[in-house]
Amino acid sequence: MHMNIRKLATATLVFLVVFSTQSLFAATIDELRSRIEDGNQKIEELTKEIESLSKDLNLTAKQSQTLANTLKQLDLTKKKLAADIALTAQRIKSTGSTIEELSQGIVQAEFSIDASTEILTDNIRLIAEKESESLIENLLKHKTISDAWDYVSALADIESDMRLRLIDLRDEREGLTEKKFTLESQKKNLVGYQQNLSDQKKVADYNSSETNKLLSTTKSKQAEYEKQLALKKSQRDAFEKELFAYESALKIAIDPSSIPTERSGILSWPLDSIYVTQYFGKTSFSGRLYTSGTHNGIDFRAPIGTPVKATLSGVIQATGNTDAQKGCYSYGRWILIKHANGLSSLYGHLSVISVDPGDTVVTGDRIGYSGNTGYSTGPHLHLTVLASQGVRVEKFSNSINCKNVVLPLADVKAYLDPSAYLPK
């Protein structure tokens, strides 16, 4: 009888320890949840600020291209980038608190599972011992039949409690698995936010250098700004003519069956907000056609620092920066993705590249940030779609101003109208 009382006392003690420990965990988790709630409120405030600045940037982009408006746009971009960085830093902080809360919850769940398992083990052993006794043996151990009956009832209660504990234990184990899965997901989010923060700081540095360069080269005079803009446009036109002449001479075999049939939605939008400023080629009887003096892709309005996304899953075939050679007015910082369906996509005029050659990306992955590099006369994203068989990444050795840079070169037949594959 003393042994049984001792076992029941042990079970009670374990329960009390579990209860007090859970109370301690609860206090810690409540603190973390309060921090997470405060963090979410700050995230909401920063998001609203960014939305307001984005609207102002879009309005400025629609205004005439003057020095004053360009400087205003750069200043608004600076403020937006500062808010972007603050938002990402807050997301890192909030995600850290969420990870800490999940970790505490996992420790609590594991402790509770271990304690429940110990209680169940003791109860199973106790019931097994009692079930091995005969009714006469049980009656002889107690002074009265009432005592014996009370003890049998206690055992029945223990069995009922065991069934409930088994259900709780199963639920706790399922909850623990879910917490661990969520924890891993949050850790991945944290890595992503940390990479975003690093890239956003690079964009902010780029934006500052653009402002300083503009002030230095124009000496804050509108006439100087217009002269530079005209020079950049003429250099861009000269490069495009030179590129078209060179690529027209390329005779790269392209199997028409390797190119997917034109259908909207094969590619996704490369930006969250879409405003097309220039379309591909020119209109012809057979659709839009790429010819000399026309555009080999599609341009989207995108303030400096706008996240650029992969239009389709694929492998990063190459990246580069044509600004590495002074006077080479081409794509600036660019990325080329090769897709499994026979298409390749080229993203130009970026401020920051977030991927490396050989990386595998999924549709919608952030691959970089928009900018104003290359022959761009204002912040935007350039997207070209090509038949993969017809494009090569090599030095443009025949060029006058770009002979030392590597960039995608393609047979003119390889250039495809992006609008034929993007969503309607």
C-alpha positions in Angstrom: 0.0 0.0 0.0 2.8 2.4 0.9 4.5 1.6 -2.5 1.3 2.5 -4.3 0.9 5.8 -2.4 4.5 6.6 -3.2 3.9 6.1 -6.9 0.8 8.2 -6.9 2.7 10.9 -5.0 5.5 10.8 -7.6 2.9 11.2 -10.4 1.4 14.2 -8.6 4.9 15.7 -8.1 5.7 15.3 -11.8 2.4 17.0 -12.6 3.2 19.9 -10.3 6.6 20.3 -11.9 5.1 20.2 -15.4 2.5 22.8 -14.4 4.9 25.2 -12.8 7.4 24.9 -15.7 4.6 25.5 -18.2 3.6 28.6 -16.2 7.2 29.8 -16.5 7.3 29.1 -20.3 3.9 30.9 -20.7 5.3 34.1 -19.1 8.3 34.1 -21.4 6.1 33.3 -24.5 3.7 36.1 -23.5 6.6 38.6 -23.5 7.7 37.4 -26.9 4.2 37.7 -28.3 4.0 41.2 -27.0 7.2 42.1 -28.8 6.0 40.4 -32.0 2.7 42.4 -31.8 4.6 45.7 -31.4 6.9 44.7 -34.3 3.9 43.9 -36.5 2.5 47.4 -35.7 5.7 49.0 -36.8 5.8 46.9 -39.9 2.3 48.1 -40.8 3.3 51.8 -40.2 6.4 51.4 -42.4 4.4 49.7 -45.1 2.0 52.6 -45.3 4.9 55.1 -45.5 6.4 53.1 -48.3 3.1 53.0 -50.2 2.8 56.8 -49.9 6.3 57.4 -51.1 5.8 54.9 -54.0 2.7 56.9 -55.1 4.8 60.1 -55.0 7.5 58.5 -57.1 5.0 57.3 -59.7 3.6 60.8 -60.0 7.1 62.3 -60.4 7.9 59.7 -63.0 5.0 60.9 -65.1 6.2 64.5 -65.1 8.5 66.1 -67.7 12.1 64.9 -67.7 13.8 68.0 -66.1 16.8 68.3 -63.8 14.6 69.4 -60.9 12.1 66.5 -61.4 15.0 64.0 -61.7 16.6 65.3 -58.5 13.2 65.2 -56.8 12.8 61.6 -57.9 16.2 60.7 -56.5 15.4 62.4 -53.2 12.0 60.5 -53.0 13.9 57.3 -53.8 16.4 58.0 -51.0 13.5 58.3 -48.5 11.7 55.2 -49.8 14.9 53.2 -49.7 15.5 54.3 -46.1 11.9 53.1 -45.3 12.5 49.9 -47.1 15.7 49.3 -45.1 13.9 50.1 -41.8 11.0 47.7 -42.8 13.4 44.9 -43.6 15.3 45.5 -40.3 12.0 45.4 -38.4 11.0 42.2 -40.2 14.4 40.6 -39.2 13.7 41.7 -35.6 10.1 40.3 -35.6 11.1 37.1 -37.3 13.8 36.7 -34.6 11.2 37.0 -31.9 8.9 34.6 -33.7 11.8 32.1 -33.9 12.5 32.5 -30.2 8.8 32.0 -29.4 8.7 28.8 -31.5 11.9 27.6 -29.9 10.4 28.1 -26.5 7.2 26.4 -27.5 9.2 23.4 -28.9 11.1 23.1 -25.6 7.9 23.4 -23.6 6.2 20.8 -25.8 9.1 18.4 -25.6 9.2 18.8 -21.8 5.5 18.2 -21.5 5.7 15.1 -23.8 8.5 13.6 -21.7 6.7 14.3 -18.4 3.4 12.8 -19.8 5.3 9.8 -21.1 6.8 9.3 -17.6 3.4 9.5 -15.9 1.9 7.1 -18.4 4.7 4.6 -18.0 4.3 4.7 -14.1 0.5 4.3 -14.4 0.8 1.4 -16.9 3.3 -0.4 -14.6 1.0 0.2 -11.6 -2.1 -1.1 -13.4 -0.2 -4.1 -14.7 0.8 -5.0 -11.1 -2.7 -4.6 -9.8 -4.2 -6.7 -12.7 -1.9 -9.5 -11.8 -3.4 -9.7 -8.3 -6.4 -11.8 -7.6 -9.5 -10.4 -6.1 -8.8 -12.2 -2.8 -5.3 -10.8 -2.6 -6.6 -7.3 -3.2 -9.2 -7.7 -0.5 -6.7 -9.0 2.0 -4.4 -6.0 1.5 -7.1 -3.6 2.7 -8.8 -3.4 6.2 -12.3 -3.1 4.8 -14.2 -4.0 1.6 -14.8 -0.2 1.2 -11.1 0.5 1.2 -10.6 -2.2 -1.4 -13.4 -0.8 -3.5 -12.0 2.7 -3.2 -8.6 1.5 -4.5 -10.2 -0.3 -7.4 -12.1 2.9 -8.3 -8.9 4.9 -8.1 -7.3 2.5 -10.6 -10.3 3.0 -12.9 -9.8 6.7 -12.6 -6.1 6.3 -13.5 -7.1 4.2 -16.6 -9.5 7.0 -17.7 -6.9 9.6 -17.1 -4.4 7.5 -19.1 -6.8 7.5 -22.1 -7.1 11.3 -22.0 -3.3 11.7 -21.6 -2.7 9.5 -24.6 -5.0 11.7 -26.7 -3.2 14.8 -25.3 0.2 13.2 -26.0 -0.8 12.5 -29.6 -2.0 16.1 -30.1 1.2 17.4 -28.5 3.4 15.4 -30.8 1.5 16.7 -33.8 1.8 20.3 -32.5 5.5 19.8 -32.0 6.0 18.6 -35.6 4.0 21.6 -36.8 6.1 24.0 -34.7 9.4 22.5 -36.0 8.2 22.9 -39.6 7.2 26.5 -38.9 10.5 27.2 -37.2 12.5 26.0 -40.3 10.2 28.2 -42.5 10.9 31.2 -40.3 14.6 30.6 -40.4 14.5 30.6 -44.2 12.6 33.9 -44.1 15.2 35.3 -41.8 18.0 34.5 -44.2 16.0 36.0 -47.1 15.4 39.2 -45.1 19.1 39.5 -44.2 20.0 39.2 -47.9 17.3 41.8 -48.7 18.8 44.2 -46.2 22.3 43.8 -47.6 21.0 44.4 -51.2 18.8 47.4 -50.2 21.9 49.1 -48.6 23.7 48.6 -51.9 20.8 50.2 -53.8 20.8 53.1 -51.3 24.6 53.6 -52.0 23.9 53.4 -55.8 21.1 56.0 -55.5 23.4 58.4 -53.6 26.1 58.0 -56.2 23.6 58.7 -59.0 22.6 61.9 -57.2 26.1 63.0 -56.6 27.1 62.2 -60.2 24.1 64.2 -61.6 24.9 67.2 -59.5 28.5 67.1 -60.4 28.1 66.6 -64.2 25.3 69.1 -64.7 26.5 71.7 -62.1 22.8 72.0 -61.2 22.0 73.6 -64.6 19.1 72.5 -66.7 20.9 73.2 -70.0 23.8 70.9 -69.0 21.2 68.2 -68.0 19.5 68.4 -71.4 22.8 68.3 -73.2 23.8 65.1 -71.3 20.4 63.5 -71.9 20.7 64.2 -75.7 24.2 62.7 -75.7 23.1 59.6 -73.9 20.2 59.1 -76.3 22.4 59.5 -79.4 24.9 57.0 -77.9 22.1 54.6 -77.1 20.8 54.8 -80.7 24.3 54.3 -82.1 24.8 51.2 -79.9 21.4 49.7 -80.9 22.2 50.3 -84.6 25.7 48.7 -84.2 24.2 45.7 -82.2 21.5 45.1 -84.8 24.0 45.2 -87.7 26.2 42.7 -85.9 23.4 40.4 -84.8 21.9 40.4 -88.3 25.0 38.8 -89.6 24.8 36.0 -87.1 23.5 32.8 -88.6 22.5 30.7 -85.6 20.3 27.7 -86.3 17.0 28.0 -84.4 14.6 25.1 -84.5 11.1 26.7 -84.5 9.7 23.7 -82.6 12.0 24.6 -79.7 10.1 27.8 -79.1 6.8 27.5 -77.1 3.6 28.5 -78.9 2.7 32.1 -78.0 0.3 32.1 -75.1 -0.4 34.6 -72.4 0.7 33.6 -68.9 3.7 31.4 -69.9 5.8 34.1 -68.2 4.9 36.1 -65.1 5.3 39.8 -64.6 8.8 40.8 -63.4 7.5 43.5 -61.1 4.7 43.8 -58.6 3.4 47.0 -60.2 3.1 47.1 -64.0 3.3 50.1 -66.2 4.7 49.6 -69.7 6.6 52.6 -71.1 7.9 51.0 -74.4 6.8 47.9 -76.3 8.8 45.4 -78.4 9.6 46.1 -82.1 7.0 47.6 -84.4 3.6 46.6 -85.6 3.5 44.5 -88.8 1.0 42.3 -90.7 2.3 39.2 -88.8 2.4 40.9 -85.4 5.1 42.9 -83.7 8.5 42.6 -85.5 12.0 43.5 -84.3 13.8 45.5 -87.0 16.6 48.1 -87.2 15.8 51.1 -85.1 13.2 49.3 -83.0 13.2 48.0 -79.4 14.4 44.4 -78.7 12.4 44.1 -75.5 9.8 45.8 -73.4 10.3 48.5 -70.8 8.6 48.9 -67.5 8.4 52.0 -65.2 10.4 51.1 -62.1 11.9 53.6 -59.6 15.5 52.8 -58.5 15.4 49.9 -55.9 12.2 48.2 -57.2 12.6 44.4 -56.6 12.9 42.5 -59.9 11.5 39.0 -60.1 12.2 36.0 -62.3 9.4 35.7 -64.9 9.8 31.9 -65.0 11.8 29.2 -63.2 15.2 28.5 -64.6 19.0 28.7 -64.2 21.0 31.9 -64.1 23.1 31.6 -67.3 25.1 34.8 -66.9 25.2 38.2 -65.3 27.3 41.2 -66.2 27.8 45.0 -66.2 28.4 46.8 -69.5 29.2 50.0 -67.5 32.5 48.3 -66.7 33.8 49.9 -70.0 33.4 53.6 -70.1 31.3 54.8 -73.0 29.6 51.4 -73.4 25.9 52.4 -73.4 24.3 49.0 -73.3 22.3 47.1 -70.7 24.3 48.3 -67.7 23.9 45.6 -65.0 22.1 42.6 -66.5 20.9 39.1 -65.8 20.2 36.3 -68.3 18.0 33.3 -67.2 17.7 30.2 -69.3 14.3 28.4 -68.9 13.4 24.8 -69.5 10.8 25.6 -72.2 13.3 26.9 -74.8 13.0 30.6 -73.8 15.6 32.8 -72.1 14.8 36.1 -70.4 17.2 39.1 -70.1 16.8 41.9 -67.4 18.7 45.1 -67.9 19.5 48.5 -66.3 19.6 47.0 -62.8 21.2 48.8 -59.8 21.9 45.5 -57.9 22.2 41.9 -59.0 21.2 39.4 -56.2 22.0 36.1 -58.0 25.1 34.4 -59.4 25.6 32.3 -62.6 24.5 28.7 -62.0 21.9 29.6 -59.4 18.5 28.0 -59.8 15.5 30.3 -59.4 11.8 29.8 -59.2 9.1 32.0 -60.8 8.7 35.1 -58.6 12.1 34.9 -56.9 13.8 38.2 -56.4 16.8 38.3 -58.6 17.8 42.0 -58.3 16.7 45.6 -58.1 15.9 48.1 -60.9 18.1 51.0 -61.6 19.3 53.4 -64.2 22.5 51.8 -65.5 23.6 51.4 -69.1 22.0 53.5 -71.8 18.9 54.2 -69.7 17.7 57.8 -69.7 15.6 57.3 -66.6 15.0 54.5 -64.0 13.2 51.6 -65.6 13.4 47.8 -66.2 14.2 46.4 -69.6 13.0 42.8 -70.3 14.0 40.9 -73.4 12.7 37.4 -74.3 14.8 35.2 -76.6 14.8 31.8 -78.1 17.5 30.1 -76.1 19.1 28.4 -79.1 19.8 31.7 -80.7 21.6 33.5 -77.9 25.3 33.5 -76.9 27.1 35.2 -74.0 30.4 36.6 -75.3 32.5 39.7 -75.8 31.1 42.1 -78.3 34.6 42.3 -80.0 33.3 44.1 -83.1 31.9 47.0 -81.1 33.5 50.4 -81.0 32.7 51.2 -77.4 31.8 47.8 -75.9 34.5 45.5 -77.3 35.8 44.7 -73.8 32.5 43.7 -72.1 30.6 40.5 -72.1 26.9 40.6 -72.9 24.2 38.4 -74.5 24.4 38.5 -78.3 21.7 36.8 -80.4 20.6 36.2 -84.0 17.8 38.8 -84.7 15.4 35.8 -85.3 15.9 34.9 -81.6 14.2 38.0 -80.3 10.6 37.4 -79.3 7.8 39.7 -78.3 7.6 39.4 -74.5 3.9 40.5 -74.6 3.1 37.3 -76.4 4.1 35.3 -73.3 3.3 37.7 -70.4 -0.1 37.8 -68.7 -2.8 39.9 -70.4 
